[in-house]
Amino acid sequence: MKKILRVSLTVFLVGVLFCACFVTSAAAKTTSGKIDGGFTWTLDDQTGELILSGNGDIEEDAFEEFQQKVLISNKNKIKNIVIEENIKSIYAMDKYLSNTALPNLQTVLHKIPNGFSWEMDFVTSTMTISGNGKCPDLEPYFWASYGWPYIAYDYQTLKINDGITDMENCSLPSRNCIIGKNCKNIGSLYVFESFEVDSTNPAYASYEGCLYTKDYTKLLKTPSEKEGQLSFHPNLAIIGDQAFRMVNVDNLDIVIPWGVTTIEGSLFPSGSSGTGPIGATVVLPETLKNWNREVGGGGMMSITFLFGEGSQTFKSGYYGTGVEFWPLLPKERYYSIYGIAPNSLKTFQNGKTYYFDQNCKMAKGWKQASGNWYYFNDYGAAVVKIWLKSGNKWYFMQADGTMATNKWIQWYNKWYYIGSDGAMYANRYTPDGYWVNGSGVWVK
């Protein structure tokens, strides 16, 4: 009996010990420790999530010790890293908290005060900025080993999430930039290849990788590594200040589209040092009237601006070191760039129509061409969808720029009749028997 009891007791104790060991191993899902400077770390052994907590900057010596004792021994286990918001920066995070040092690492999320964060996704090579409102300066939250604080990782895409409204304080570079639907100020973001903008964004739009205002009338930024002939949106009328600030225009020909009327500020970066474009050529259209010839750049520069012989805006000569303005001769070569022929109408990519005389000069005012009358404004473009008064008579210019004749025109829910000479009827019957009053409106 005693023997049986001893055996039973032994079995019971073994069972208890087994259960105790099982509970301990099941409970041992996380490991944790301290980092010099009052910081702590917690690693979830099952999910591979490493959380760093504390307040301030984790300095070099402290983090290198942590790297030696913790990161190396767990390098294959760590998949995601979360840096809590009170940690400002971590020494050489690009070196130690990367998928090079940690081969299975997928993301690094750094929480920033007031609900903002940045997250590096190594799988998609995307840096995402999140939060609501104006993004704070992100420089203090990066500490790269090679010394440039603005970027801790070599990501391909910078994504500005929908809640961000303003990136004025951030100068983060990226190969590609995706702008969310609410951002109205991207500040001085530096982009190498392309911009992409949410279609509902009220301030910005992108075309051929370049950044424009929503209506495409103003070019804002051109990526620095844009290759080949630059392609512009048909609506372009204004080139913003330093729109080519980023573009590598060395030995590149830029043809500013016909119809552009204004260049704001300088085309290239301003400054007294550094290197401007080398060997670049910029062809200027005769529609360009508003520009003070501020080129920008600094240091070494070699750029030639070419314009039409008939331009009244530009004069030949040198305008600063390495900057020249010259008419492109022979003139046939200049006009052939824009597809202009003498004594002809030409509709450009902006949808506007111009008339060029025998010397390829743009017509201004009234002009009859190809059997139709046109009215060309001070920039040479035919006016459209507008009433014009000449003498005591009113004329209507249609969507294609031609003057209307022998037809009814509906204008703000009222009907007007245009005669064979293009003049609006008033106080008389129309050919089809309807009466129009002194204002030309059909009286029902």
Backbone torsions as a table, in degrees:
resi	resn	phi	psi	omega
1	MET	NA	-44.6	179.4
2	LYS	-63.0	-38.6	179.6
3	LYS	-63.3	-41.2	179.1
4	ILE	-63.1	-41.7	179.9
5	LEU	-65.0	-39.6	179.2
6	ARG	-63.1	-41.4	179.4
7	VAL	-65.3	-43.3	-179.8
8	SER	-63.3	-42.1	179.9
9	LEU	-64.2	-39.3	178.3
10	THR	-63.5	-44.4	178.0
11	VAL	-60.9	-41.9	180.0
12	PHE	-62.4	-45.4	-178.9
13	LEU	-65.5	-39.1	176.9
14	VAL	-62.2	-41.3	178.7
15	GLY	-63.0	-42.9	179.2
16	VAL	-61.8	-46.3	179.3
17	LEU	-61.7	-39.7	179.1
18	PHE	-62.3	-46.9	179.2
19	CYS	-62.2	-40.9	180.0
20	ALA	-62.7	-42.8	178.8
21	CYS	-64.8	-38.9	-179.6
22	PHE	-64.0	-45.5	-179.4
23	VAL	-63.1	-41.2	-178.7
24	THR	-63.5	-44.8	-179.3
25	SER	-70.0	-35.3	178.7
26	ALA	-68.3	-35.2	-178.7
27	ALA	-77.2	-22.4	-175.9
28	ALA	-79.7	63.7	-179.7
29	LYS	-91.5	-21.0	-178.1
30	THR	-129.2	150.4	171.0
31	THR	-125.5	154.0	-176.2
32	SER	-150.8	168.6	179.5
33	GLY	-173.9	-172.4	-176.6
34	LYS	-116.3	153.2	173.9
35	ILE	-120.7	136.7	-179.1
36	ASP	-51.3	139.1	-179.3
37	GLY	104.1	7.6	177.9
38	GLY	88.5	19.0	-179.4
39	PHE	-102.0	156.7	178.3
40	THR	-131.6	160.3	175.9
41	TRP	-135.5	147.2	177.0
42	THR	-136.8	128.9	-179.4
43	LEU	-119.1	122.6	174.2
44	ASP	-84.0	112.1	-173.9
45	ASP	-67.5	-24.0	-178.6
46	GLN	-85.9	-46.0	-177.4
47	THR	-88.3	-18.7	-178.6
48	GLY	77.8	19.7	179.9
49	GLU	-91.3	125.3	177.4
50	LEU	-107.4	124.1	-179.9
51	ILE	-112.5	128.6	177.6
52	LEU	-110.9	129.2	-177.9
53	SER	-129.5	159.6	178.6
54	GLY	147.1	-162.1	-175.9
55	ASN	-143.1	119.7	177.0
56	GLY	109.6	-154.2	-178.7
57	ASP	-101.4	133.5	173.0
58	ILE	-85.1	113.8	-172.2
59	GLU	-78.5	171.2	-172.8
60	GLU	-57.8	-55.7	-175.3
61	ASP	-61.0	-42.3	-178.2
62	ALA	-64.7	-43.1	-176.2
63	PHE	-75.8	-31.0	177.0
64	GLU	-67.2	-36.4	175.7
65	GLU	-65.1	-42.6	177.0
66	PHE	-61.9	-39.2	-180.0
67	GLN	-64.5	-42.4	-179.0
68	GLN	-68.5	-40.9	-173.7
69	LYS	-85.7	-29.9	-171.5
70	VAL	-118.8	-53.2	-172.2
71	LEU	-64.4	-42.8	-177.7
72	ILE	-64.7	-43.6	-177.8
73	SER	-71.5	-19.9	-179.3
74	ASN	-116.0	18.5	-171.4
75	LYS	-61.4	-30.3	179.9
76	ASN	-86.1	-10.0	-176.6
77	LYS	-93.8	-32.2	-172.4
78	ILE	-75.9	124.5	-179.5
79	LYS	-114.3	-36.6	-177.9
80	ASN	-137.7	140.4	-179.7
81	ILE	-121.8	132.8	176.4
82	VAL	-118.2	122.4	176.5
83	ILE	-104.3	113.6	-175.9
84	GLU	-66.0	158.7	-165.6
85	GLU	-66.7	-24.0	-178.7
86	ASN	-79.9	-9.5	172.4
87	ILE	-83.3	123.4	-175.6
88	LYS	-83.0	-55.0	179.3
89	SER	-150.7	163.3	-178.4
90	ILE	-128.8	131.1	-177.7
91	TYR	-59.4	130.4	173.6
92	ALA	51.0	43.8	-178.2
93	MET	-62.1	-30.9	178.7
94	ASP	-65.8	-23.6	-178.1
95	LYS	-89.0	-45.1	-173.6
96	TYR	-94.2	-32.9	-179.9
97	LEU	-106.0	65.7	-177.5
98	SER	-140.8	165.1	179.1
99	ASN	-78.5	1.5	171.1
100	THR	-83.4	-45.8	178.1
101	ALA	-78.3	-33.8	-179.0
102	LEU	-119.9	93.9	-168.0
103	PRO	-60.3	-24.4	-178.8
104	ASN	-102.4	8.9	-179.1
105	LEU	-67.3	131.2	-179.4
106	GLN	-107.5	-43.1	-177.1
107	THR	-141.9	152.4	167.3
108	VAL	-126.4	119.6	-179.9
109	LEU	-112.8	122.0	177.3
110	HIS	-113.0	112.8	177.6
111	LYS	-79.5	138.9	-177.9
112	ILE	-121.1	146.3	-178.6
113	PRO	-50.8	154.0	177.8
114	ASN	69.4	26.2	171.5
115	GLY	85.6	7.2	178.4
116	PHE	-92.1	161.6	177.6
117	SER	-162.3	158.8	165.9
118	TRP	-123.9	145.6	-179.2
119	GLU	-136.2	126.2	176.2
120	MET	-97.8	120.2	176.9
121	ASP	-105.1	109.6	-177.1
122	PHE	-75.3	-21.8	-179.8
123	VAL	-69.3	-43.5	-179.0
124	THR	-101.8	-2.7	-177.1
125	SER	55.7	48.2	-176.4
126	THR	-123.3	132.5	172.5
127	MET	-103.4	118.4	-176.6
128	THR	-110.6	128.8	176.0
129	ILE	-103.6	123.9	-177.1
130	SER	-126.8	160.4	179.8
131	GLY	144.2	-172.1	179.0
132	ASN	-131.4	122.2	178.8
133	GLY	103.2	-154.1	-177.2
134	LYS	-78.3	123.8	-177.7
135	CYS	-70.3	134.9	177.4
136	PRO	-72.4	169.5	175.9
137	ASP	-63.7	122.7	-176.3
138	LEU	-90.4	-9.5	-176.0
139	GLU	-53.5	-44.6	-177.8
140	PRO	-64.3	-15.3	-175.4
141	TYR	-96.3	5.3	173.9
142	PHE	-120.6	139.2	176.4
143	TRP	-142.1	86.7	-175.5
144	ALA	-83.0	149.4	-176.8
145	SER	-67.7	-25.1	-177.8
146	TYR	-94.2	7.3	165.8
147	GLY	97.7	-14.5	179.6
148	TRP	-90.8	109.5	-170.4
149	PRO	-74.1	-15.1	-174.3
150	TYR	-72.5	-21.3	-176.7
151	ILE	-141.2	123.7	-179.4
152	ALA	-101.9	-10.2	-178.1
153	TYR	-139.5	151.0	179.1
154	ASP	-90.2	71.3	-178.8
155	TYR	-86.7	159.0	179.8
156	GLN	-90.3	-35.5	-172.8
157	THR	-128.2	134.3	172.1
158	LEU	-105.8	121.7	-179.0
159	LYS	-112.6	121.9	177.6
160	ILE	-99.2	108.2	-174.6
161	ASN	-66.3	165.8	-170.9
162	ASP	-60.9	-29.3	-177.3
163	GLY	-72.9	-19.2	-178.6
164	ILE	-76.0	128.5	-179.6
165	THR	-107.1	-20.8	-172.4
166	ASP	-150.8	127.5	178.3
167	MET	-116.3	25.9	-175.0
168	GLU	-56.8	-35.3	-175.2
169	ASN	-84.8	-0.6	-172.6
170	CYS	-116.1	129.7	179.4
171	SER	-116.6	37.8	-176.6
172	LEU	-66.7	131.8	175.6
173	PRO	-89.0	158.2	176.0
174	SER	-163.4	160.3	175.1
175	ARG	-75.1	-42.8	179.3
176	ASN	-130.9	145.3	-178.2
177	CYS	-128.1	125.2	176.8
178	ILE	-108.0	118.3	-176.3
179	ILE	-101.5	125.9	-178.4
180	GLY	-70.9	-179.6	-170.0
181	LYS	-76.7	-14.2	-175.4
182	ASN	-112.7	-4.1	-177.4
183	CYS	-76.3	122.9	-177.6
184	LYS	-114.2	-0.7	178.1
185	ASN	-149.4	110.9	-178.4
186	ILE	-95.7	1.9	177.3
187	GLY	61.5	-133.0	-175.7
188	SER	-112.3	40.2	177.2
189	LEU	-56.4	136.0	-176.8
190	TYR	-107.3	117.2	-174.5
191	VAL	-121.3	134.9	-175.8
192	PHE	-89.9	-39.3	-170.9
193	GLU	-118.4	-48.6	-174.9
194	SER	-160.4	151.4	169.3
195	PHE	-104.6	145.2	172.6
196	GLU	-135.0	132.9	-174.2
197	VAL	-125.4	136.6	174.3
198	ASP	-56.5	134.9	-174.0
199	SER	-63.5	-19.6	-179.6
200	THR	-95.3	1.0	178.6
201	ASN	-62.5	128.2	-175.7
202	PRO	-79.6	-13.3	-172.9
203	ALA	-108.4	-33.6	-170.6
204	TYR	-124.4	159.3	171.3
205	ALA	-149.9	158.9	178.4
206	SER	-122.6	149.7	178.2
207	TYR	-148.5	124.8	-178.7
208	GLU	51.6	36.2	176.5
209	GLY	83.0	-4.7	-179.5
210	CYS	-98.2	157.2	-177.4
211	LEU	-100.8	130.5	-179.2
212	TYR	-127.1	168.2	166.1
213	THR	-68.3	165.8	-173.7
214	LYS	-54.8	-38.0	-177.3
215	ASP	-89.6	4.8	177.7
216	TYR	66.7	11.5	-178.7
217	THR	-81.3	-16.5	-176.9
218	LYS	-130.4	126.4	175.5
219	LEU	-84.9	126.3	-176.3
220	LEU	-103.3	-47.4	-176.6
221	LYS	-146.0	141.9	175.0
222	THR	-119.2	127.4	-179.4
223	PRO	-58.0	149.8	-171.5
224	SER	-70.4	-29.4	-176.6
225	GLU	-107.8	27.4	175.9
226	LYS	-63.3	123.3	-174.3
227	GLU	-106.0	157.9	177.3
228	GLY	75.2	-169.9	-179.7
229	GLN	-67.6	128.5	178.6
230	LEU	-66.6	134.6	179.0
231	SER	-111.3	131.1	-175.0
232	PHE	-112.4	153.2	178.5
233	HIS	-70.1	143.9	-179.5
234	PRO	-57.0	-28.2	-177.6
235	ASN	-80.1	-5.1	-171.9
236	LEU	-59.1	126.8	176.3
237	ALA	-129.9	-23.7	-175.9
238	ILE	-131.1	134.6	173.1
239	ILE	-105.4	118.6	-174.3
240	GLY	-69.3	164.6	179.9
241	ASP	-57.2	125.2	179.1
242	GLN	56.8	37.4	178.6
243	ALA	-60.6	-26.9	177.8
244	PHE	-102.3	23.5	-177.2
245	ARG	-56.6	-37.9	-174.3
246	MET	-94.9	-23.3	-169.2
247	VAL	-71.1	138.1	175.4
248	ASN	-83.6	96.1	-173.5
249	VAL	-98.3	10.5	178.7
250	ASP	-56.2	128.1	178.0
251	ASN	57.1	28.4	-179.1
252	LEU	-113.9	138.5	175.1
253	ASP	-94.4	126.4	176.8
254	ILE	-114.9	121.3	176.8
255	VAL	-104.3	107.8	177.7
256	ILE	-70.2	126.2	-173.9
257	PRO	-60.2	146.8	172.4
258	TRP	-64.1	132.8	-176.4
259	GLY	110.7	-18.7	173.8
260	VAL	-70.3	127.7	-175.6
261	THR	-108.6	-20.7	-169.9
262	THR	-141.2	138.4	166.8
263	ILE	-119.3	118.5	-178.2
264	GLU	-87.2	124.7	177.4
265	GLY	65.7	-136.3	-176.9
266	SER	-105.0	154.5	179.1
267	LEU	-76.8	-34.7	-172.8
268	PHE	-120.3	171.9	-177.4
269	PRO	-57.1	139.9	176.5
270	SER	-89.1	155.0	177.5
271	GLY	147.7	161.1	-177.3
272	SER	-99.0	-2.9	-180.0
273	SER	-130.6	174.3	-178.7
274	GLY	89.4	-168.6	-176.0
275	THR	-123.1	129.8	175.0
276	GLY	-91.0	-170.1	-179.6
277	PRO	-65.1	141.2	-179.0
278	ILE	-116.2	122.3	175.7
279	GLY	74.0	18.2	-178.5
280	ALA	-87.3	151.8	176.4
281	THR	-128.0	131.4	178.9
282	VAL	-122.1	122.8	178.3
283	VAL	-95.8	126.5	-175.9
284	LEU	-104.1	132.6	178.3
285	PRO	-77.6	156.5	178.8
286	GLU	-73.5	-9.2	175.5
287	THR	-77.0	-13.5	-179.0
288	LEU	-74.4	113.9	-176.9
289	LYS	-117.1	-23.7	-172.3
290	ASN	-116.4	97.6	175.9
291	TRP	-168.0	136.1	-177.8
292	ASN	-95.0	15.6	-179.6
293	ARG	63.9	22.0	175.5
294	GLU	-76.1	113.3	-174.2
295	VAL	-90.3	-37.3	-175.3
296	GLY	90.4	-151.1	-179.7
297	GLY	73.1	-172.1	179.8
298	GLY	178.4	163.1	-178.9
299	GLY	63.3	-133.0	-179.9
300	MET	-73.4	134.7	178.5
301	MET	-156.3	140.2	174.9
302	SER	-146.3	101.9	-176.5
303	ILE	-143.4	137.5	-179.0
304	THR	-118.5	128.4	175.6
305	PHE	-102.1	128.2	-179.4
306	LEU	-114.3	137.0	-178.9
307	PHE	-137.3	168.8	-179.7
308	GLY	-73.0	150.6	-178.9
309	GLU	-61.3	-28.0	-178.1
310	GLY	-89.4	4.8	-178.5
311	SER	-66.1	134.6	177.1
312	GLN	-98.4	-1.9	-174.5
313	THR	-94.9	-36.6	-172.8
314	PHE	-114.6	147.4	177.8
315	LYS	-123.2	150.6	-178.3
316	SER	-67.9	149.5	174.0
317	GLY	142.5	-172.6	-178.2
318	TYR	-105.2	133.7	-178.9
319	TYR	-125.9	76.1	-179.1
320	GLY	93.3	170.4	-176.8
321	THR	-61.0	120.0	174.8
322	GLY	75.7	8.5	-178.6
323	VAL	-115.6	123.3	-177.5
324	GLU	-128.9	147.2	174.2
325	PHE	-123.5	122.9	-179.3
326	TRP	-143.7	144.9	172.6
327	PRO	-68.6	140.7	179.4
328	LEU	-82.9	110.3	-177.1
329	LEU	-115.8	149.9	-4.3
330	PRO	-66.8	158.2	-173.3
331	LYS	-61.3	-27.8	178.9
332	GLU	-59.6	-33.3	179.8
333	ARG	-67.0	-42.3	178.6
334	TYR	-61.0	-50.8	-175.9
335	TYR	-69.5	-27.6	178.6
336	SER	-67.8	-28.4	176.7
337	ILE	-59.3	-36.4	-178.9
338	TYR	-97.4	4.1	178.4
339	GLY	70.5	30.6	-177.0
340	ILE	-95.8	135.0	176.8
341	ALA	-122.9	149.8	179.4
342	PRO	-61.9	150.6	175.3
343	ASN	52.2	50.4	-177.0
344	SER	-151.1	158.5	171.8
345	LEU	-89.8	147.7	178.4
346	LYS	-143.4	123.1	174.9
347	THR	-102.2	121.9	-175.6
348	PHE	-92.4	179.8	-176.3
349	GLN	-62.2	-20.9	178.0
350	ASN	-79.4	1.4	178.4
351	GLY	81.4	1.1	-179.0
352	LYS	-95.5	147.3	-175.8
353	THR	-108.5	138.8	-179.7
354	TYR	-129.2	155.2	174.1
355	TYR	-119.3	135.3	-178.7
356	PHE	-118.9	129.9	-177.2
357	ASP	-80.4	-166.6	-176.0
358	GLN	-63.0	-21.8	177.6
359	ASN	-102.4	12.3	-179.5
360	CYS	65.8	21.5	173.9
361	LYS	-84.0	143.0	-178.4
362	MET	-72.0	138.7	176.6
363	ALA	-75.9	149.6	174.6
364	LYS	-129.5	144.6	179.7
365	GLY	79.2	-154.8	-177.7
366	TRP	-73.2	139.8	178.1
367	LYS	-154.8	131.6	175.1
368	GLN	-96.1	129.8	-179.6
369	ALA	-149.6	136.3	178.8
370	SER	53.0	36.9	175.3
371	GLY	82.0	4.8	-179.7
372	ASN	-128.1	154.3	175.4
373	TRP	-96.3	141.1	177.9
374	TYR	-130.6	158.9	169.9
375	TYR	-126.1	120.3	-176.3
376	PHE	-103.5	131.4	-177.1
377	ASN	-78.5	-174.2	-176.3
378	ASP	-65.3	-19.4	176.9
379	TYR	-93.4	1.2	177.0
380	GLY	90.8	-2.7	-177.5
381	ALA	-88.9	141.0	176.2
382	ALA	-68.1	130.7	178.6
383	VAL	-76.1	149.5	-175.3
384	VAL	-135.7	154.5	175.7
385	LYS	49.3	54.1	-176.0
386	ILE	-152.8	149.2	173.2
387	TRP	-90.7	137.3	176.2
388	LEU	-122.6	139.4	177.6
389	LYS	-106.1	127.1	177.0
390	SER	-129.2	116.0	-171.8
391	GLY	67.7	-126.0	178.1
392	ASN	-106.2	13.1	-176.0
393	LYS	-116.8	152.4	178.6
394	TRP	-109.0	140.2	-179.6
395	TYR	-129.1	148.0	-179.3
396	PHE	-113.7	126.1	178.2
397	MET	-97.0	125.1	-173.4
398	GLN	-81.1	177.5	-175.9
399	ALA	-60.7	-28.0	179.4
400	ASP	-91.4	5.0	177.9
401	GLY	92.6	-11.5	-179.0
402	THR	-81.6	150.0	176.7
403	MET	-74.9	133.4	-179.6
404	ALA	-72.2	146.3	174.7
405	THR	-144.1	146.6	173.0
406	ASN	50.1	52.0	-179.6
407	LYS	-160.5	160.1	173.1
408	TRP	-84.8	142.2	177.7
409	ILE	-122.6	124.8	174.3
410	GLN	-93.6	125.2	-175.5
411	TRP	-137.9	111.9	-177.7
412	TYR	50.4	51.8	174.9
413	ASN	66.7	15.0	174.2
414	LYS	-121.4	153.3	-175.8
415	TRP	-110.7	136.5	179.5
416	TYR	-129.1	150.6	178.2
417	TYR	-114.7	136.1	-180.0
418	ILE	-109.9	129.3	-177.9
419	GLY	-83.1	-175.4	-176.2
420	SER	-66.4	-26.2	177.9
421	ASP	-88.7	3.3	179.1
422	GLY	89.5	-6.7	-177.4
423	ALA	-85.1	144.8	178.8
424	MET	-73.0	136.4	174.4
425	TYR	-71.0	147.6	175.1
426	ALA	-151.4	136.9	180.0
427	ASN	52.3	50.3	-179.8
428	ARG	-164.5	168.1	176.1
429	TYR	-86.1	144.0	176.2
430	THR	-82.0	164.5	179.0
431	PRO	-55.4	-27.5	179.3
432	ASP	-96.3	14.6	167.6
433	GLY	90.3	19.4	179.6
434	TYR	-106.1	145.8	-179.2
435	TRP	-93.4	133.7	173.4
436	VAL	-117.8	141.5	-175.8
437	ASN	-81.6	-169.2	-176.7
438	GLY	-65.2	-20.5	176.9
439	SER	-93.3	3.1	178.4
440	GLY	86.7	2.2	-175.5
441	VAL	-85.7	133.8	176.4
442	TRP	-64.0	125.5	178.7
443	VAL	-96.4	116.7	-177.9
444	LYS	-76.6	NA	NA
